[in-house]
Amino acid sequence: MGKIGFEKKDGVAILTIDSPEVKNGLTPDMGRELAGFCDEIDGDMSIGAAVVQGAAGTFCSGADRRRWQPGSDQAEDKTYKESGAVYRAFTRVGKLTVPTVAAVRGAAVGAGMNLALATDMRIVAKNARLISGFLKIGLHPGGGYFTISSRTAGREGTAAMGLFQEEINGERAVEIGLAWKAVDDAEVEALAFELASRPAKDPELSREATRSFRAEAETGGMGWDAGLQFERGIQMWSQRRRNSS
């Protein structure tokens, strides 16, 4: 059975999707475990950032399809709740109070793409495979894929991947704004951790800045004048805090 690895290092929480026999497919139990670790991160003020990665050189192949029951009623209560546990996993990552980085090696497919898109920033291997994948297996996209993809890849990239089944590598992901940097496979996790360790040096300030970033950068967020006023009080708090330290 798969599990979620969890460790803390220098103020950074590292969450690892670990079911390599199915290329890190997520089960409902793993979804619940991941959400529980997110609660733990939010409650630990010594943590100032988080990295999400996959075990054994791949990110996440989506939902673990061994648990699927072809022909079963997906709206049946137990089945509906089980799939909801997977969805809640990546929505919970997206609501962490600390900044998050996905370290994407190998493949990110379906729900695995959603998990990567739930983070604030992505570091990808040049040869990573990023695949929406839903239509290829006869499914409508789920988990709010179109919403979270369009925030980064834009309308064109989201249409190409979500409707027209385009697969892209890490370098193309950077070109369309889906990721920040593409590096050699062996460098991905180290770079993701190095970036996360910067805000992690000041967890309290990191959390305040993350809250502001998401409120202002959200699609259809706020205008510039509103953003100025929104940030002003928090910046004054940080100045007083800095001067008194």
N, C-alpha and C positions, 0 to 999 in steps of 0.2 A: 504494500500500500504506500502511496505517496505521502509526503509530509512537507511542512514548511520549516526551513531552517531559520533560526533567529539568533543573531549575536549583536553585541554592542562593542564598538571599538572607537575610542577617541571621540566620543559624542555622536557617532554615526551608528544608526541601526541598519543592519544588513538582513534583508528578507530574501530567502532563497527558495524558489520553487523546486522541489526535489522529488520527482517521479520519473527518473531517466528512462525507465523501461517503456514509457509511452511519450518520450520526449517532453516530459514535464507537463503532461496534461493535468488539468485541474479537476479534482473531484469535489462534490459538495462539502465533504468533511474538511478537505484542504481549504476550501473557501471560508468555512467557519473558523478554522485555525488562523488563517491569514487575517481575518477581521479581528480576531481576539488579540493578535500581536499588535495590530494597529491601535487598539484601545490601550495596550500596555505602553506603546511609544508615546501616545498623547498624554498619558499620566506620568511620564518620567521626564522631569524638567532638565535632566542632565543630557538628554538627547536633543540635538539641534538639526538633524537632517537624516534622511533615510535613502538607502540604495535598494532597488528591487532587481534581482538577477535570477538566473536559472542555473541549476546544477549541470555538471558534465558537458559544458560547452554549448548548451542550447537554452533559449529563453523560455518559451511556453508554446506548446502546440495547440492550445485551446482547451476546451472541455474534454475530459477523459471520456472518449466515446465507448469505452467498454461498459460504462454504466447506462448507455442508451438502450432502450427497448423499442426496436423498430415496430411501428404499427400501434404503439401504445398511445393513449390519450394524454397529450402533453398538458392539457388543462386539468387533468385529474389532480386532486388536492396534494397528495404526497409528491407526485412528479413535478408539479408546479413549484412547490416549495424547495425541492432539491435543486432545480435549475436556478431558482432565486438565490440560493446560497452562493453559487458561482458568481452571479451578477453582483451581489453585495460585496464580494471580495474586492473587485477592482473599483467599485464605487467608494468603498471604505478607504482604499489606498488614495484615491483622489481627494478624499476629505481629511487626510492626515494634516495635523497642524504644523508640521515641519516641511521644509522643501524636499522634494523627492526626485531622484534620478533613476532612470531605468538603464541597466547595463545589458544591451541586447546582443547576444551572440547566437549563431545558428539561426533558428527560425522563430518568428513570432507570427502565429496564425490565429485567426478568429478571435476567441476570447483572449488569447495571448496578445493579439494586437491591441485589444481594449485595455488590457493590463498595462502595456507599455504606454498607451496614450493617456492613461489615467495619471501618469506622473507629470511633474513640472518640466522635465527635460530628459532627453534621451541621448545616450552615447551608444553608437552602434558599430559593429564590425563592418568593415568594407564589404565583406562577402556575406553579411547577414541576409536572410530572406524574410521580407515583410509582406504578408499575404492576408488580405481580408478573408478570403476562403469560403465565405458563407454560401454564395450562389453556386460555387463549384460542387457543393454537396447537396444542393437542392433546398437550401434554407434561406429564409429572409435574414438579413443582418439583425443582430440582437445586441442588447446591452447598451443601447444608445450609440452604436458605432458611428453613424453618420454625423451625430452631434459632436462627439469628441474628436473625430478625425478632421472635420472641417475647421476646427480651431487651429490646427497646425498645418495640415496638408492643403487647406483651402478647398474651395468648391471643385476645382479641376482635378486635383489629386485624389480627393475623396470619390469623385465620380469614376475616375480611372480605376481605382482599386476596388471600390465597393460595388459598382455597377458593371464595369467592363472587365473585371477580374484580372487586372494587371498585377503582376508581382514585381516588386522593386528590391534592389540591394541597398546596402547601407549608404553608399555614395550618392545614389539617387534620392534616398530619404533626406539627406542633407540639402541637396539641390532644391527640393520642393518645400523645405521648412519643417519636415516631419521629425528631424533630429538635429542636434547641435553639431556633432562632430562624428566622422567616421574614421576609425583607426584600424590597425591590424588586429586580428582576433585576440591575440595574446595580451593586448594592451587595454582592452575594453573595461574590464572590471577595475583595474588599477586607476584608470583615469576617472571613472565614475566615482570611486571612493575619494580620490584626491579633490575633485570638485565639491563633493558633499562635505568634506572635512572643513572647507572654508567657512560656510555659515555655521557649522556645528561648533565652532570655537565660542560662539555667544548664543546659546540656545534661546534665551528670552527674546533677544533682538531678532533672531532668525525667524521665530514664530510670528512676531508682529509684522515683519517685512513680507512673509509668505501670505498672511491674511490680506494685506494691502494689495499685493501683486495679483492675487486671484480675484479680488473684488473689482479691481480696475481693468485687468486684462481679459476678463470674461467677455465672450462674444455678446455685444449689445450692452456692455457694462456702463461706464459713466463718462461724461464729457471731461475735457481738460480742466475747466474751472472747478467742477465738482471733485475731480481727482486731487487738485491742488489743496482744496479745503479738507478733503478726506485725509490726506497725508500730513497736514500741518500739525495737528495736535500730537500725532504719534512721533513726528520728527522732534517736536519740542520736548516730549518725554525722553527721547533718546539723547538729546543734547544735555538735559539736566542730569540724566543718568551718567553720561560720559564725563561731565565736569565734576561730578561728585565722587568719581571712582579714583 
